[in-house]
Amino acid sequence: MDLNDDLGYIFSDALIKAVSTVSGILIDVVSEERNDELEEITGVMFISSIRNLMLFISAKESDIKVISSFMTGTPEADITTEEAEDTLCELANITSSGVKLRVHDEDRRFSISMPFIIKGKDMMISTKQRARVLSQVIGNDEISLKLVVID
């Protein structure tokens, strides 16, 4: 794990709890390696605090539809692309809020942006050498999400 072990754990844990809370699906850290096959839809948020961070949660549309189905009770086949995107934005928002709750006592200036979506399978995140990056695949046997946090 890169970034900062404590902060990296806080983001991973916040995403795991967000998915579990909204859908009841249990997931965990699967890998700390890139899996570019996951990048079909990406939810993005900016976090402004003592450190400015960018949160990316990427997944296949079909995996987000599984989460959305459990979240809403709607059959997967009936979940639209827009509803899947809304679900991913909600996961990014809940994850950022979970991080905010954990670090707010230390940093009163913590604020988060509105979530937004980036679509595309060929998205690549490129950073300067000095940027710290956390990149993890989080999921289970049925779904996978890629969590990337850039500091």
C-alpha positions, 0 to 999 in steps of 0.5 A, a space after each residue: 500500500 502506498 500513499 500513507 498506510 493509515 490514510 490508505 487504510 481509511 479509504 479502503 475501509 470506507 469503500 468496503 463499508 460503503 458497499 456493505 452498507 448500501 448493498 449488503 455485499 461483503 468485499 475486501 482488498 483483493 490486490 494492490 496491483 492495477 487491473 485496467 479491465 475494471 475501468 469502464 465507469 469511474 466515479 471521481 471526487 476531489 477532497 480538499 483539506 490539509 492535503 488535496 486528494 483525488 478519489 477514483 472508483 472504477 468498475 465494469 458497468 455490470 459490477 455496478 449494476 450488481 451493487 445497484 440491484 442489491 441496493 434498490 431491489 431492482 433486477 440487474 437486467 432492469 438497471 439502466 446505465 444512468 442508474 449504475 452511474 448514480 450508484 457509483 457516484 453515491 459510492 464515491 460520495 459515501 466513501 469520501 464522507 466516511 473518510 471525512 468522518 474519520 479525519 475531521 477531528 484532525 482537519 477542520 478544513 476537510 471538504 468534498 466536491 460533488 461526485 462525477 463520472 468519467 466513462 471509457 475503457 481506455 482511461 489512464 491516470 498519469 501523475 508526477 513522480 512525487 505524487 503519492 498514489 494508492 491503487 487497490 482492487 477491492 471486491 469478491 468472487 463476483 464483483 471488483 472495484 478499483 480504488 485509486 487515491 492520488 495525493 
